[in-house]
Amino acid sequence: MFHDLFFSKTKTRVPKPGPITLSTRIRLARNLREFPFPGRAQAQQKKAVLSKCLGALEGVKSLKECTSVDLDELSELDRQILVEKHLISLELSQSDESSGVILSNDRSCSVMVNEEDHLRIQVISNGLNFQSAWQTADELDTGIESALDYAFDSDLGFLTACPTNLGTGMRASVMMHLPGLVLSKNMDKVINAVNHLGIAVRGLFGEGSDASGSIFQISNQQTLGESEPAIIDRLQTTLENIVHQEKMAREKLMEDDGLRLIDKISRAVGLLKSSHLIQSSEAMDHLSLIRLAADFKFLPEKFRALTDRMFIEVQPGHVQFAAGKPIEPGERDRLRAETLRKEFLRTPQLNLDAQVD
């Protein structure tokens, strides 16, 4: 039943084609005044929080016709799929009791219950689009606050389980495809530079994850002492600089050793068209090069949208679901390769006469 509600509706929800930024996310951490934070709460208290939050959220106007789920009712595979779709966090997926999530019909909004905080309100928008994502998150937060009593201090702002979230409780982030900086071995310099600005750079699935496919999650670290618009403005400026650095890195790669880059892309096309076994990390690296080829206009525009979709569908949980039965990692590698062969079988030769914007 889970897959009828979630998987079929969200299968095609992937970021629309964009040159560097795949998606924008606003996440708000909130807690209820009358209960201990989840890490200190007793089992009965967490259960009471879940019941109270799910009941209240279903009455919020902007969450009407949404779907609420108690994670205790989901299998490990169900949870993994939600993580791979970035609808819940890895931490929530590993919760052993009294946790839940509410998802909007278009899956652009989700509210996690009893993660690190009582509530994690999340809004995702395609491309680099902070204003739209923030407006939606702010409206959703206001609606929820009218139904629940938040833990708030006049000096510290919103109270959170982790001190780094105090104040606004907001994490603004983007998912960026940065193969130019990775291939030119300049990504570490960028990470060090933005860290000094109070901005974090993480992998595809957030803290502790690898930057598979040259995809990075970039977000603010400071939430106390700044307003939400100020945080967004500061992050926006930094991201625009990263985009500029990425474009420069791509141009330099083509100028200094374009034939080697074209060879790497051509080999990626060949491997995706012919491999019979491929792990998810290797698939992500090859897909990254295909997306880069579309950015360079070496391949038609549709291949960028295809790779954005495949970034999700080559993940272990999605391959497991497609199999329709429990399978071993080796069989996942075979099925993943089979899917990629079908998707990229008719990939044309690179158009090396194309002009890059």
Residue, then its C-alpha position, 0 to 999 in steps of 0.5 A: m500500500f505504501h508504494d501505491l501512495f508514494f512511489s507511483k506518485t513521485k516517480t517522475r518528480v525530479p528537478k527540471p533541467g538546469p545547468i548547475t543547480l538541481s534544487t533548492r530546499i528550505r528546512l525549519a526546525r521546530n519543537l513543542r513547548e510542552f514536551p522534551f526534545p526527542g533525544r530526551a523524551q520517553a517513549q510515551q512522550k514521543k508517542a504523544v508528540l506524534s499523535k498531537c502533531l499528525g492530528a494538528l498538521e492534518g488541519v493546516k490549510s496548506l496541508k489539506e489532501c496530504t498523506s501522513v504516515d507513521l514510520d513504524e508502519l513502513s518497511e526498511l525499503d520504504r524508508q530507504i526510497l523516501v531517503e533517496k527521494h530526499l523526502i525524509s532524512l537518513e536520521l528519521s529513516q533509522s528511527d525505531e519508534s514514534s516517528g512520522v512524516i506528512l507529504s504534500n501531494d506534489r511532494s514539494c513539502s514534507v514535515m518530519v515528526n520526531e527526528e532530531d526536533h519535534l518538527r522538521i518542515q521542508v520545502i523543495s523547489n526546482g533550480l535556484n529558487f530561494q524566494s519561492a521556497w522560503q515563501t511556501a515554507d513561511e506560510l506553512d510554518t505560520g499555519i502550523e504555529s497556529a495549531l501548535d505551541y512552539a518552544f520559543d525564547s524572546d532572546l534565543g528565538f526558536l529552541t532546538a535540540c542542536p544549538t547550531n539551529l537556535g534562532t531562526g531554526m532555518r537551513a537553506s540549501v541547494m543541490m549543485h552539480l559541480p563536475g568542473l570543480v571536481l575534475s579540476k581538483n579545485m573543489d576542496k579549495v571552494i569547500n575551505a573558502v565557504n566554510h570560513l563564511g559559515i556555509a557547509v558543503r556536504g554530499l548527496f544525502g547530507e551530512g556524512s554522505d559522499a558527493s556521488g556524481s559530483i553533486f553537493q548539498i550547500s547550506n548555511q550553518q549560522t541560524l542565530g543572530e540573523s533574519e531568514p532573508a539575511i541568511i538567504d541573501r548571504l547564501q545566494t551571493t556565495l552560491e552565485n560565486i560558486v556557479h561562476q567558479e564552476k563555469m570557469a573551471r569547465e571552460k578551463l578544462m576544455e581549453d587546457d585539455g579538452l580532448r581528455l575531457i571529451d574522451k572521459i565523456s565518450r567512455a562514460v557514454g560507452l559504459l552506460k550503453s554496454s555495462h552488464l554490472i555497475q555499482s551505484s557510485e560508478a553509475m553516478d560518476h558516469l551520469s555526471l559526465i553525461r549531464l556535463a555533456a548536455d551542458f556543453k551541448f555535446l548531447p541533446e538537452k533531453f539527456r540532462a533531464l534523463t540523467d537527473r531522473m537516473f540520479i535517483e533511479v540508480q540508487p539501491g532502494h529504487v533498484q530493489f523496488a524495481a526488482g519486485k523482490p529481495i535481491e543481493p547487491g550483485e543482482r542490484d548491480r546487474l539490474r542497474a546496468e540493464t536499466l542504464r543500457k535501455e535508457f542510453l542505448r540510443t545515445p547519439q555520437l557527441n556533437l563536438d561542433a556545438q557551442v557552449d554558452 
